[in-house]
Amino acid sequence: MRRFLASVLGALAMTTTVHAQEPAPEVAIVIHGGAGTILPEEMSPAREAGFREKLTEALRAGHARLEDGADALDAVVAAILILEDSPLFNAGKGAVFASDGANELDAAIMDGRSLSAGAVSGVRHVANPIELARLVMEHSPHVMLYGEGAEEFALSRGISLVPQSYFFTRHRWEELEKARDEELQQRKSTVPQSGTVGAVALDARGNLAAGTSTGGTTNKRLGRIGDSPIIGAGTYADNASCAVSGTGHGEYFIRSVVAHDIASLMRYQGLTVEEAAEKVVLEKLVERKGEGGVIALDADGNIAMPFNTPGMYRGYIDKAGQLAVKIYADE
Amino acid sequence: MRRFLASVLGALAMTTTVHAQEPAPEVAIVIHGGAGTILPEEMSPAREAGFREKLTEALRAGHARLEDGADALDAVVAAILILEDSPLFNAGKGAVFASDGANELDAAIMDGRSLSAGAVSGVRHVANPIELARLVMEHSPHVMLYGEGAEEFALSRGISLVPQSYFFTRHRWEELEKARDEELQQRKSTVPQSGTVGAVALDARGNLAAGTSTGGTTNKRLGRIGDSPIIGAGTYADNASCAVSGTGHGEYFIRSVVAHDIASLMRYQGLTVEEAAEKVVLEKLVERKGEGGVIALDADGNIAMPFNTPGMYRGYIDKAGQLAVKIYADE
């Protein structure tokens, strides 16, 4: 509210003194497409270009909504929809396979203005779980719905269910076969778990929002709920601190309440968003051997994207309109 | 560890200088049986006595484990098992009915020493979900399992499933009928939601643990996940701050990340456990119209039990061995 008033007053001051055009709205968006063992030597140039292109498309889609004056929530959904619809990421279309050979998807969204939130977990027939999470937030008395109940709610809101075959991709199926094989041989899985997607946005009214969507982990046990749909763990937004979306080894993110811990360090210790996100991801999670990363954005448009893995698909369009898309640690 | 060393050194000093007996271990346990509209005028003396008796029994069971040198986790489980087995509380045997007439139970447990955690949600055939949550913590690669997957895991760990009829109580069935009737008439439900149970404990080695178990809310939608099984929302423990178990309108507890917020206020702002718990329950939750309460315990044995409802079933045995059991606000 203070920010809103300040920007109204600022705009008034400009128009009365210099008759300037209305300044471009101070908006920003940050996205991720998962953290993990992403190495240049294991990536073909074409595949790498595909990732960069899709991340750019998602950023532009979200940013366009913000420039049109839409809510941060709209931008988060617009960006994530594009990543969910791409087979490249472990969310929506490209979701990994659980141990029983099914795809079970999770998503959450949170509004930093009202602290409203919606989350779904274990859905098997919803192409765009982020959309369903938003419907839960806006039209359900509950915050979090699982599986069949979430799909029942989806139907009641006019969402068409898709067959499981919609989520089939050969790449993910081979990952499951490899993970099962490794499990049979009692070896630690080497299947990379990257690919969760997320977005955080700041709209022209100073409101923050965060969203995350995932297929979970390859070969996960039936009914496993990861951090992505858990408010405070993988997803959190509060205008008073920041918006956060996480990606990584979900169990560690749950136990460390990662997203809310970042917000708390800002709110209660006065850390900047960069300091808070780095402290949690590069210190606390590392001590606890929790692999992953986060994207975080504060109400002034400051951006943090720390990760403790070799790579994280990520990008932003900042308040100055500057676009960046990155994959590896040294970018 | 520091506490442990200090108490070992303290014990050594005592034995060498005054040949005193080993001091009684400094242990404590706090429990709740739900917050809500609990009024003396709506309670028969016999029913009230029943609640007080069962709370006392649970406290003594947990405390006895602590005196025997058991882990805080053991005490939490011992206390909650007694409350789950009683038809008086909305957990285990006395669980409320969901909208489809089934009982869907949730529970979580967390170890403040290791930050390990286990949670189950939506289980329909497990008499003691707190026991299953502990097995998830100790024997699953995952932190949180839902429904069928959680029951599959239960079977794999040798837990016998019970039929849904185990959870039938006339009292809870009538609550569902009343809630359905009120919904048909589009009236706000007046069915009290109290009865979630929880425990927090401090063992002789200075370790904290927290656990929560619930049947959720009467007439809840299929697949609804409340705050109890969500680490950071309804359940949290960290030796560095406190152990917390919550009870109330779960959706508000999720959005406010209640348990972790209390821990963060202690850790990052230096508040005492009483100050932190009261700030969250009596200020922040009240502003957001989130009804409920928490029990909280720090590593020095300080206890907080704030609630913003007319009553909360609660009690403790503190470090001095003092036992108290309370129901109404003015006790």
Chai-1 contact restraints between the chains, C-beta under 6 A:
chainA,res_idxA,chainB,res_idxB,connection_type,confidence,min_distance_angstrom,max_distance_angstrom,comment,restraint_id
A,L115,B,R255,contact,1.0,0.0,6.0,A-B,restraint_1
A,A117,B,R255,contact,1.0,0.0,6.0,A-B,restraint_2
A,G122,B,Y146,contact,1.0,0.0,6.0,A-B,restraint_3
A,H142,B,R224,contact,1.0,0.0,6.0,A-B,restraint_4
A,V143,B,E251,contact,1.0,0.0,6.0,A-B,restraint_5
A,V143,B,I254,contact,1.0,0.0,6.0,A-B,restraint_6
A,M144,B,I225,contact,1.0,0.0,6.0,A-B,restraint_7
A,L145,B,G223,contact,1.0,0.0,6.0,A-B,restraint_8
A,Y146,B,G122,contact,1.0,0.0,6.0,A-B,restraint_9
A,Y146,B,Y146,contact,1.0,0.0,6.0,A-B,restraint_10
A,Y146,B,G223,contact,1.0,0.0,6.0,A-B,restraint_11
A,Y146,B,I225,contact,1.0,0.0,6.0,A-B,restraint_12
A,G147,B,G223,contact,1.0,0.0,6.0,A-B,restraint_13
A,G149,B,R221,contact,1.0,0.0,6.0,A-B,restraint_14
A,G149,B,L222,contact,1.0,0.0,6.0,A-B,restraint_15
A,G149,B,G223,contact,1.0,0.0,6.0,A-B,restraint_16
A,A150,B,G223,contact,1.0,0.0,6.0,A-B,restraint_17
A,E152,B,L222,contact,1.0,0.0,6.0,A-B,restraint_18
A,R221,B,G149,contact,1.0,0.0,6.0,A-B,restraint_19
A,L222,B,G149,contact,1.0,0.0,6.0,A-B,restraint_20
A,L222,B,E152,contact,1.0,0.0,6.0,A-B,restraint_21
A,G223,B,L145,contact,1.0,0.0,6.0,A-B,restraint_22
A,G223,B,Y146,contact,1.0,0.0,6.0,A-B,restraint_23
A,G223,B,G147,contact,1.0,0.0,6.0,A-B,restraint_24
A,G223,B,G149,contact,1.0,0.0,6.0,A-B,restraint_25
A,G223,B,A150,contact,1.0,0.0,6.0,A-B,restraint_26
A,R224,B,H142,contact,1.0,0.0,6.0,A-B,restraint_27
A,R224,B,L145,contact,1.0,0.0,6.0,A-B,restraint_28
A,I225,B,M144,contact,1.0,0.0,6.0,A-B,restraint_29
A,I225,B,Y146,contact,1.0,0.0,6.0,A-B,restraint_30
A,I230,B,I230,contact,1.0,0.0,6.0,A-B,restraint_31
A,I231,B,I254,contact,1.0,0.0,6.0,A-B,restraint_32
A,G232,B,G232,contact,1.0,0.0,6.0,A-B,restraint_33
A,G232,B,V257,contact,1.0,0.0,6.0,A-B,restraint_34
A,E251,B,V143,contact,1.0,0.0,6.0,A-B,restraint_35
A,I254,B,V143,contact,1.0,0.0,6.0,A-B,restraint_36
A,I254,B,I231,contact,1.0,0.0,6.0,A-B,restraint_37
A,R255,B,L115,contact,1.0,0.0,6.0,A-B,restraint_38
A,R255,B,A117,contact,1.0,0.0,6.0,A-B,restraint_39
A,V257,B,G232,contact,1.0,0.0,6.0,A-B,restraint_40
A,V257,B,H260,contact,1.0,0.0,6.0,A-B,restraint_41
A,H260,B,V257,contact,1.0,0.0,6.0,A-B,restraint_42
A,H260,B,H260,contact,1.0,0.0,6.0,A-B,restraint_43
A,S264,B,S264,contact,1.0,0.0,6.0,A-B,restraint_44
A,S264,B,Y268,contact,1.0,0.0,6.0,A-B,restraint_45
A,Y268,B,S264,contact,1.0,0.0,6.0,A-B,restraint_46
A,Y268,B,Y268,contact,1.0,0.0,6.0,A-B,restraint_47
A,Y268,B,Q269,contact,1.0,0.0,6.0,A-B,restraint_48
A,Q269,B,Y268,contact,1.0,0.0,6.0,A-B,restraint_49
